[in-house]
Amino acid sequence: MSIQDIDVKLINFFKKISVPVARFGLFVIFFWFGFLKVIGLSPAMQLVQQLFEQTISFISFNNFIILFGLFECLIGILFIIRGFERIVIPMLFLHMVMTFLPLFILPEVTWSRFLVPTLEGQYIIKNLVIIAAAIGIASNLHPLSQAKYT
């Protein structure tokens, strides 16, 4: 077997598993981190509370964090169920908007100096990988049939 044959086999293998692995990875991250919020054990709790205090005032923080955690769990669950991509990707977009806000609203928490993120800032910036995984999943969808929607 030549290097080229191995290369082709590996590429085909990775093409075959890329979407299921991305789905599973997104499920684990969202369900696990969401569940930690629901049970009050999230290490991000303080950051979420600081952002909450700067932006939301119509609900108690205790209720918000449980709802936010459940929202994350739902995102995780929907990512592993085929056919829900068109529902979960907009939910992910909304979540990403909320999670990137501390970079702008709480710069004293997320940046140690210009372009040098704190640990919290790094935690937020890594969400770009989550976005990339979701784009990879979306790129494998089949277009909606025009006949249904015209």
N, C-alpha and C positions, 0 to 999 in steps of 0.2 A: 504494500500500500504506500503510495507516494504522499508527500507533504500536501500536495494539491487535493488529493482524495480526502485526507484527514481534514483539511481546511473546509472543503465542501460539506462533509458530514457534520462537522461542528457547527457550521453556519446554519445548516438545515435543522439541526437539533435545537439550536438556540432560537430560531424562528418559531419552531413548534411550541417551545415552552415559554417564550417571552411574555405573552399575554397572561397565561395562567399564573406565572410567577409574579408578575406585576400586580395582578388582582389580589393574590394572596398577601403580598407585601403590604399593599394599601389596606387590606382588611386588618392585618395584624396591628399596624400602626394606629389606625383610627379606632378600632374596637378597643384595643388595650388602653390607649391613652384616654379615650373617652370614658371607659369604665373606671379608670383611676380617678377621674374628675367626679363621677357619680358617687363613688364611695369616699370621697374626700382625701385621697392619698396622692394626688397629682403633684409632682415637683414644680409644675408650672402654675400652681394655684395663686401664688403671690403676684406673678406677672399678669395673670388673667384678672385678678382683683384690681390691680392698679389701672389696667386698661378700662375695666368696667367702671371704675370711679370717675374716669375722665370722659366717658362716652354715654353710659346708660344710666337712667335714673327712674325708670318706670316699673322696675321689678326688683325684688331683693336679690342680693348677690347669691345667697344660698339657693334660691329657686333658679336663678340664671345658670349657675355652674352645673346644676343637675341637668337642666334642659340642654345646655351646651354639650355636656358629656354624652347625653343620649343622642343628640344630633350627630356627634362624631361616631358613636357606635352604629347609628343608622347608615352613615356614609360607608363605614367599613363593611357592613352586611351587604349593602347594595352593590358594592364593588365585586363581590364574589358571585353574585347572581347574574348570569347572562341575561341580557334583554333590558336591564335597568340602567345601562350606560347613559342614555339620554336624559335620565332623571338625576343620576348621581353626579354627573360632571358639572351641571350648573350648581348643585349643592356644594361641590368641592370648590368651585369658583367663589361662591359666597364665603365659605370657610377660609379660603386663602386670603381674601380681602381682609377679613377680620383678624387673621393671624399675622398679617404683615403690618397692620396698623401700629403696633408698638415701635417699630423702626422709626416712625415719624412722630407719633404722639408721646412716646416715652424714650426719647433719645438718651437721656441720662442713665437708663437701665440697659439699653441695647447697644450702646456704643461707648467704648472707652476713650476713643478719639477718632478723628476723621478716618473713615474706611477701616477701622479696627473694631470689629464687633466684640461685645462681651460674650460670655457663654450663652446668655439668653439670646443675644443677637444671632449667634451662630445657629442656635436651635431654630430660629425663625428662618434664616436664610437657607437652611437645608431643605426647606419646603419647595425650593425650586426643583429638587429631584422628584418630589411628589407630583408636581405639575408635569414634569417630563414623563413620568410613568403614566399619568392619566392621558396625556397626549398620545402616548404609544398605544394605549388601549383604544382610544377614540379613533386612531388612524386605521384600526382594523375593523371598524364598523362598516356595514354595507349601507349605501345611501338609501334613504326612505324612498319608497315607490312614489313616483309622481302621480300615478293614477289614483292613489288614495287621497291625495291632498289638492287636487285641482278641480 
